[in-house]
Amino acid sequence: MPDKIDKRDRAAQFRLRLARAMEDRQMSQSALARGIGVDRSTVSQLLTDAGARLPNAHVVGSCASALGVSADWLLSLSNRPESAAELLASSLSMAEAPRALVDERIFEWHQEAAGYKIRYVPATLPDMLKTRAVLEWEYAPHLGRTADQAIGASEDRLKWMRSAQSDYEIAMPLYEIHSFAHAVGYYEGLPLHVRLEQIDHLLALCEQLYPRMRIYLFDAKRLYSAPVTIFGPLLCVFYAGSHYMAFRDRDRIEIFTRHFDTLVREADLTARDFLAHLRALRTAISGPSKTK
């Protein structure tokens, strides 16, 4: 919020901002007068009166409405000329989330945030870390004949994301990696050889990309998070199933960044522990008695 200013300075600023808004809208004094229901001489006085007096709230509000700016901006109570509705619309957006791999919108967000730290709570195992066999098992039923084509097209994007100069912090609930390893819940029916190949692939990627990529496991009985990606200070995106909900205003990004940092800070297994835990899971499912 702007600092407290003197009445005379506020009145002068009102005249300057009113004139600027009229110029931006290419609106004459006569047109503004008609728009707010006053005489042209009243508008002229608003623009030229050198005193400390401000117009009444009705006139200020009418001017703001006619010029498409906020009354707060005219009165130097805000540095943003947009109305509250426009500010909300620009800070929050909804986009369709097709049942597919890395779609154009997600890829654009990753490109926009290249070089920033990306904080990520995935809905399942992160797509960028999956083997082709897991991607085919997961997406083929939804993509039908185009599955192979879609996966092939997405592989280049996934490789780009892995090689980008962004730091990735990934936080997942403990049960997610356990469910995958033991093929229960969402992963029921996933063959053992595919799971073992995926674990080996994940081990190799974690060793290769650490510390630029760090995975933390938290206990979902104590902590909860919806699937969310925070693209540095630029935006935060929630996955709601059929749509993405994206925030660009700084305050909300900071709130959800703190939420993510809590997941990392209170994780049961840190990034340093993750590899040992993954190896132990591999050993547990690859014994001779495991035929799944």
Salt bridges, closest charged atoms under 4 A:
ASP24 OD2 - ARG20 NE 3.84
GLU82 OE2 - ARG80 NH2 3.12
GLU104 OE2 - ARG157 NH2 2.53
GLU112 OE2 - ARG248 NH1 3.05
ASP127 OD1 - LYS130 NZ 2.70
GLU136 OE2 - ARG132 NE 3.09
GLU138 OE2 - ARG99 NH2 3.88
GLU138 OE1 - LYS130 NZ 2.53
ASP148 OD1 - ARG132 NH2 2.52
GLU155 OE2 - ARG132 NH1 3.00
GLU169 OE2 - LYS117 NZ 3.71
GLU169 OE2 - ARG214 NH2 3.08
ASP200 OD1 - ARG282 NE 2.65
GLU207 OE2 - ARG279 NH2 2.62
ASP219 OD1 - LYS221 NZ 3.47
ASP249 OD2 - ARG252 NH1 2.96
ASP261 OD1 - ARG119 NE 3.29
GLU266 OE1 - ARG222 NH1 3.53
ASP268 OD1 - ARG222 NH2 2.93
